[in-house]
Amino acid sequence: MPTHQPLKDYFHNIVNTMQTSYFKDKIATPLLDLLKKDITPEKLALTVSVGFILAVFPVFGTTTILCVIFAFIFKLNHVAIQIVNYAVYPLWAILLLPFYKIGGMLFQSSVINLSVEKIISLFRTDIWEFIQSLGIATLYAIVAWVLICPFVAAILYFITLPIFRKYSKF
């Protein structure tokens, strides 16, 4: 029985190279290049951590504008915060339901029992009930985000700061 291991290894190496290349070209290199300009490692670490938590804010379509607002108010680097926002975006979809569930548990709400099928059915049958239910659920998710994300931001700051300090010396 022939083995396809060499072919499998070849494609595995291509995929790994593409992923590494994408991360390096689109995320790591642009962020590290900012250290060669006028941004301090501390400011870049803060920008990355804030960009990360804003990227998972549990309201669809708001993360980019939130990043712009926060970058302006706190004088963070606009390019860096948007790089992080777009890089972390897949986590938004992954963390959306957990934020809704945690928020529902915090408020002991039955909204955590809403499934995708129930949401679609509610949308089709009673748009006003849909808006109310999803609106309340979204508020609960925002509360969960507010409670969780400051800790995540602090952890990310202290993880990225030594990395950015190291690369700022090059």
N, C-alpha and C positions, 0 to 999 in steps of 0.2 A: 504494500500500500504506500503510495508516494506521499511524502510530507510537503506541506506548503510553508514550512517554517521560514525559509529564506525570503520568500515573497512577503509573508506576514511581517517579518522583521524589517524589510525594506519600507513597507507602508507605515509601520509603526514609527520608524526613524523620520520619515517625511512629516508625519503628523506632529511629532515632538518638535522637530525643527520649525515647523510653521507656527506652532503655539509659542515656542520660545522666541522666535523671530518677531511675532506679532507683539508679544508682551514687551520685548526689548525695544522694538522700533516705535511702537505707539504709546507706551506707558513709561517704562523705566528711563529710556534715553531722554525723552523730552523733559521729564521731571528733574533728572540729574543735570541736564543742560541748564536748567534754571539756576542751579547752584553756582554756575560759572558767571552768572549775570549778577543782579543786585539783590537776590533774595537770600536771607540767612537760613541756615538749617532749621532753626527754631520756627521761623515763619512758614517754611515749606512743610514741616511736620504738622504744624497747626492747620495749614491749608488742606493737606491730605486727609487729616482726621475729620475735619469739618466737612469736606467734600464727600467723604465716605458716608457719614451719617445722613447728610442731606440727600444723598443718592438713594437711600432706602426709605425716605419719607413716604408714608403709606397713602399718598393721594396721587393718583395718576396725573401725569402732565405738569407737575409742579416743581420737579427737582431742578430743572435748569434755571428757572427764574429764582428759586430759593438760593441757588449757588451765586447767581449774579447779585442778589440783594445782600447776602452775607459777605461776599467778597468786597462789595462796596462799603458796607458799614464797618467791617473789621479790617479793612485795608489788606485783604488777602490777595494773592495772585490769581487773576481771573482765568488765565490759561491753565494753571495747575489745578484749580478747583474743577474746571470743566473736564479736564483729562480724567480726573478721578471720578467725577460724576458719570461720564460715559463708560469708563472701565468697570465700574461697580454696578451699572444698570441691571445686568442679569440677576444680581442678588435682590433687586427690588421685587421681581416677580416671585422669587423663592421665599422672601421674608414677608410678603404682603399677607398671606393667610395666617402665619403665626402672629403677626401684630394684631390682626382682627380677632383671633382666638384668645390671645392674652388679654386684650382690651375687654372682650366679652366676659372673660373669667373675672377680671378685676371688678366689673360692674354687675356681676352675676346676672348676665343678660342671656336671653334665649337666642340672641342674634348669632351666637357662635355655632348654632345648629344649622345655619343657612348653608346649603350646598349650592354648587354652581347651578344645578338643575332647578332648585327652588328659586334662586335669584332670577334665572331666565323666565321661569313660569310667572313669577311675581311681576316682572317687567312687562310681560305680554298681557297679563290680566288686570293689574291695578298699578298703573304708573305712579300714582301718588303714594301708595303704600310702599312701592319699590324705593322711591326717593327718600321717604321717611326712614325705612329700615336700613337702607344702605348708608344714609347720612348719619344716623345714630351709630351704626357699626363703625363708620369711618372716624367719628369723633372718639370712640373707644380705642380704635387702633392708634390714633394720634397720641392719646394719653399713654398708651403702652410704649410707643416710640419715645415720647418725652422722658419716660421713666428709665428706659433701657439705654438709649443712645449716648447720654453724657458719659456713662461708664465705658462704653465702647470707644468713644472719641478719646478719652483719656488713655486707655490702653493702647490704641493705635498711635497716639502722639508719642508715648514713651517707647514704643517699638520702633517707630520710624526715625525718631530723633537721632539715635546713635548711628543709624545707617546714613542719614543725610550729613551728619557731622563728618563721618569717615570719608564720604565722597566729595565733600566740599574742600578737602585738602588737596585734591588732584588738580 
